[in-house]
Amino acid sequence: MDFSVNLLHTMEKDMKFGILQVLKAANVSSTMELDKSVLMKVDKDPLTIFVNSLVNLVEKNLELCKLAANKIDQMKSELIENQKELLKKQQDQIDSVQKTVKTEIKSWAEVVKKNINQTKLLTTKTVKEAVRAVNNEEERSRNFIIYGLEESADEEEEDLPAIVCGVYDRTGFSCPAGTTDIYRLGKKTPDKTRPIKVEMETLGDVQFMLKNAYKLRADEHFKLVYLAPDRTKEERKAYGKLVSEMKEL
């Protein structure tokens, strides 16, 4: 049997129907009215059938719970692997930009030194843009984004450190060590939870948080909270598509 949300709904209906049959046979309106004296008055033949049916449903429900747990573990593993892949891609992009800057600066020096008119000169604007790109990548590598952390109507910016410390505690990170800034992204609107951007002192701190993000699933309050690297607009679009596809499973 493969797990699906429809199976959960079907099991819920079957369980309710089975309980309703027992209540009807005992001539009571709720399970709170059931006790030994009431059940002793019920005709044993139909009661035996109902109880046997409920036992079978409980066994099926246990199997369904196991399938659901396995499915959740699989999805968590896939999400962790995707985060690792995105981190690697981000580091590769930083390395690539740094290499480009070094190459272009070297070319600039050689052009000036040799005064070769045929070689395209590297302009100051190009150097500044390349350096700016490296700085932006390095800054993003020291940030991460928290999705799904509830935002109350009266929440103030100064409340965020205490709120985020709950995430730190469950991942094993010392709060608020290593944090330089915390703020929500975008304009505050009713009935919408904005993501939280956390700026850290080092890339290692960010990698630690992302690596241990799976521990949040073990806490009922944080099971829908996700951590992700600080991505570019294109990367955020690709990640959003991935999350949407996983929710449809």
Disulfide bonds with the S-S distance in Angstrom:
Cys165-Cys175 1.49
